[in-house]
Amino acid sequence: MFLRQTSAMLLDAYRELNAKKLFWFTVALSTLVAAAVACVGLNDRGFTILWWTISADIFNTKYVSPAAFYKLVFVQLGLKLWLTWIAAILALVSTSSIIPDFVASGSIDLSLSKPIGRLRLFLTKYFTSLMFVTLQVSLFTLACFLIIGLRGKLWAPTVFLAIPLVVLFFSYLYCVCALVGLVTRSTIASLLITMLFWFILFVLNSGEQAVRTFQYSAELQLATAEKQAAPLADQVSKAKAKVEQLQIAPERETPDDMKTRLSDLATEQARLAGLELRQQKKESSVKELRTSFDTLTLWHRGLYAVKTVLPKTAETMTILERNLHSLDDMAAFREAEEKRVEERREARRQQRGAKPDEDESPREARELADRTIEAELQNRPLWWVLGTSIAFEIVVLGLACAIFSRRDF
């Protein structure tokens, strides 16, 4: 009886979604995106679009295998652009009206008159919306799996990890949409507030990464400044000792010796003054850098704490990326990129006639910071990424269930 009632409600909700044109519109768009991925290829000169070839220094079969290339296209185009942005927005537009229409119309009276618990009724409606996303993601992921296998010559079952991750990513947003739709009974309000919540998550994630990057750069600058300040203290100490030694007149000093000593004393005092000035400036710089580093550390801890209690949409999608790309793939991409960067740097040196030591720039430091922060973000523990996000969803969904169970309709 329980399974029959639940299956009937799921079937009814599916028919409701199936009747909406947006469902099939999203399917058609997913098909077009998958076809676009299939149209992109790779040869020894660059990447191809149908029968056109676009020359590329790094993306060619000399540096990147077709399998690694198609996995990269799937992550960058299929996952990051389509599934987690455009398709997610279309899914929210399609499903945002389910709860408000259900509680605002007379259909809820008919549903409540049946021997079905309110909790099961609400959860069935909720998971039906997730079923809409599951169908969309499954079709697209299956198409990409076949494309990577047929064109990239690599059958990667890891691609199907996108199905639970994207559905989980969408559920973070839809639990807020369901709660707002239940309270306001307005489709527009639930959609707009959910989009605003998503935007806040995006700004918070971008801000946390930016602050962490600045913090890491400040840490490097502070370490460099402290390293440079350490020899100055020793030099100042030795210069003071020499000045004190020169200030003491030896016994039976001749006028010529005194003249030489005073000349050396004046020179050493001037040198000491210069060293003390440099030391003062360096200590002031170290103090400012330490203050900046401490401030950035405080801000990062605050942003990290706020992110801990909120769903991690970006980090959830990163899980698939770090599982799909092997270490060999990433090493090949990085090696090819570094080789090309070094070639361009050498070409600029030859044009200016500069020596390798004269061409140092902060670019290498920025690249090191970017790689370090990227590795740090990708290595964040699963319990923090998924566990805290699921806990947020459970709390929001529990609140919605409590309101639905006690409200008089």
ChimeraX attribute file (.defattr): number of C-alpha atoms within 10 A of each C-alpha:
attribute: neighborCount
match mode: 1-to-1
recipient: residues
	/A:1	6
	/A:2	9
	/A:3	8
	/A:4	9
	/A:5	15
	/A:6	15
	/A:7	13
	/A:8	12
	/A:9	17
	/A:10	18
	/A:11	13
	/A:12	14
	/A:13	21
	/A:14	16
	/A:15	11
	/A:16	11
	/A:17	20
	/A:18	13
	/A:19	11
	/A:20	11
	/A:21	10
	/A:22	16
	/A:23	19
	/A:24	14
	/A:25	12
	/A:26	17
	/A:27	17
	/A:28	12
	/A:29	15
	/A:30	23
	/A:31	17
	/A:32	13
	/A:33	18
	/A:34	23
	/A:35	14
	/A:36	14
	/A:37	20
	/A:38	20
	/A:39	14
	/A:40	18
	/A:41	21
	/A:42	23
	/A:43	18
	/A:44	15
	/A:45	16
	/A:46	17
	/A:47	22
	/A:48	16
	/A:49	14
	/A:50	11
	/A:51	8
	/A:52	10
	/A:53	16
	/A:54	13
	/A:55	14
	/A:56	13
	/A:57	14
	/A:58	21
	/A:59	22
	/A:60	21
	/A:61	15
	/A:62	13
	/A:63	16
	/A:64	19
	/A:65	17
	/A:66	21
	/A:67	21
	/A:68	21
	/A:69	22
	/A:70	25
	/A:71	24
	/A:72	17
	/A:73	19
	/A:74	24
	/A:75	22
	/A:76	13
	/A:77	16
	/A:78	23
	/A:79	23
	/A:80	17
	/A:81	14
	/A:82	20
	/A:83	28
	/A:84	18
	/A:85	13
	/A:86	14
	/A:87	21
	/A:88	21
	/A:89	15
	/A:90	17
	/A:91	22
	/A:92	20
	/A:93	16
	/A:94	20
	/A:95	24
	/A:96	25
	/A:97	19
	/A:98	20
	/A:99	24
	/A:100	24
	/A:101	17
	/A:102	18
	/A:103	19
	/A:104	16
	/A:105	12
	/A:106	11
	/A:107	11
	/A:108	14
	/A:109	13
	/A:110	9
	/A:111	15
	/A:112	13
	/A:113	8
	/A:114	9
	/A:115	8
	/A:116	13
	/A:117	11
	/A:118	16
	/A:119	14
	/A:120	15
	/A:121	19
	/A:122	19
	/A:123	14
	/A:124	17
	/A:125	20
	/A:126	20
	/A:127	14
	/A:128	21
	/A:129	26
	/A:130	18
	/A:131	17
	/A:132	19
	/A:133	26
	/A:134	17
	/A:135	15
	/A:136	22
	/A:137	25
	/A:138	17
	/A:139	16
	/A:140	24
	/A:141	23
	/A:142	15
	/A:143	19
	/A:144	26
	/A:145	23
	/A:146	16
	/A:147	23
	/A:148	24
	/A:149	16
	/A:150	13
	/A:151	17
	/A:152	20
	/A:153	14
	/A:154	17
	/A:155	15
	/A:156	16
	/A:157	11
	/A:158	13
	/A:159	20
	/A:160	17
	/A:161	15
	/A:162	22
	/A:163	22
	/A:164	13
	/A:165	19
	/A:166	23
	/A:167	23
	/A:168	22
	/A:169	24
	/A:170	22
	/A:171	22
	/A:172	24
	/A:173	20
	/A:174	25
	/A:175	22
	/A:176	22
	/A:177	26
	/A:178	31
	/A:179	23
	/A:180	23
	/A:181	28
	/A:182	23
	/A:183	17
	/A:184	15
	/A:185	20
	/A:186	18
	/A:187	21
	/A:188	15
	/A:189	17
	/A:190	27
	/A:191	25
	/A:192	15
	/A:193	15
	/A:194	24
	/A:195	17
	/A:196	12
	/A:197	15
	/A:198	17
	/A:199	12
	/A:200	12
	/A:201	18
	/A:202	15
	/A:203	12
	/A:204	18
	/A:205	19
	/A:206	13
	/A:207	15
	/A:208	20
	/A:209	18
	/A:210	14
	/A:211	19
	/A:212	21
	/A:213	20
	/A:214	18
	/A:215	22
	/A:216	20
	/A:217	18
	/A:218	20
	/A:219	19
	/A:220	16
	/A:221	17
	/A:222	21
	/A:223	15
	/A:224	12
	/A:225	18
	/A:226	18
	/A:227	12
	/A:228	15
	/A:229	19
	/A:230	13
	/A:231	12
	/A:232	18
	/A:233	15
	/A:234	11
	/A:235	15
	/A:236	19
	/A:237	15
	/A:238	13
	/A:239	19
	/A:240	18
	/A:241	12
	/A:242	16
	/A:243	19
	/A:244	12
	/A:245	12
	/A:246	19
	/A:247	14
	/A:248	9
	/A:249	12
	/A:250	12
	/A:251	6
	/A:252	8
	/A:253	11
	/A:254	10
	/A:255	9
	/A:256	9
	/A:257	13
	/A:258	15
	/A:259	12
	/A:260	12
	/A:261	18
	/A:262	15
	/A:263	13
	/A:264	16
	/A:265	18
	/A:266	15
	/A:267	13
	/A:268	17
	/A:269	18
	/A:270	12
	/A:271	16
	/A:272	20
	/A:273	15
	/A:274	13
	/A:275	18
	/A:276	19
	/A:277	12
	/A:278	16
	/A:279	20
	/A:280	14
	/A:281	13
	/A:282	18
	/A:283	18
	/A:284	12
	/A:285	17
	/A:286	21
	/A:287	15
	/A:288	13
	/A:289	20
	/A:290	19
	/A:291	14
	/A:292	17
	/A:293	21
	/A:294	15
	/A:295	13
	/A:296	20
	/A:297	19
	/A:298	14
	/A:299	17
	/A:300	21
	/A:301	15
	/A:302	13
	/A:303	18
	/A:304	17
	/A:305	11
	/A:306	13
	/A:307	19
	/A:308	16
	/A:309	13
	/A:310	19
	/A:311	26
	/A:312	24
	/A:313	23
	/A:314	17
	/A:315	21
	/A:316	19
	/A:317	21
	/A:318	20
	/A:319	20
	/A:320	20
	/A:321	23
	/A:322	14
	/A:323	12
	/A:324	21
	/A:325	15
	/A:326	12
	/A:327	11
	/A:328	10
	/A:329	19
	/A:330	14
	/A:331	11
	/A:332	17
	/A:333	18
	/A:334	14
	/A:335	14
	/A:336	18
	/A:337	16
	/A:338	13
	/A:339	13
	/A:340	14
	/A:341	12
	/A:342	12
	/A:343	12
	/A:344	12
	/A:345	15
	/A:346	15
	/A:347	12
	/A:348	13
	/A:349	15
	/A:350	12
	/A:351	9
	/A:352	9
	/A:353	11
	/A:354	12
	/A:355	11
	/A:356	11
	/A:357	7
	/A:358	9
	/A:359	13
	/A:360	10
	/A:361	9
	/A:362	8
	/A:363	9
	/A:364	10
	/A:365	12
	/A:366	14
	/A:367	11
	/A:368	13
	/A:369	19
	/A:370	15
	/A:371	13
	/A:372	13
	/A:373	17
	/A:374	13
	/A:375	12
	/A:376	10
	/A:377	14
	/A:378	15
	/A:379	13
	/A:380	13
	/A:381	12
	/A:382	13
	/A:383	10
	/A:384	16
	/A:385	22
	/A:386	20
	/A:387	14
	/A:388	18
	/A:389	23
	/A:390	20
	/A:391	14
	/A:392	19
	/A:393	20
	/A:394	14
	/A:395	12
	/A:396	17
	/A:397	21
	/A:398	15
	/A:399	14
	/A:400	22
	/A:401	20
	/A:402	13
	/A:403	14
	/A:404	19
	/A:405	15
	/A:406	9
	/A:407	8
	/A:408	6
	/A:409	11
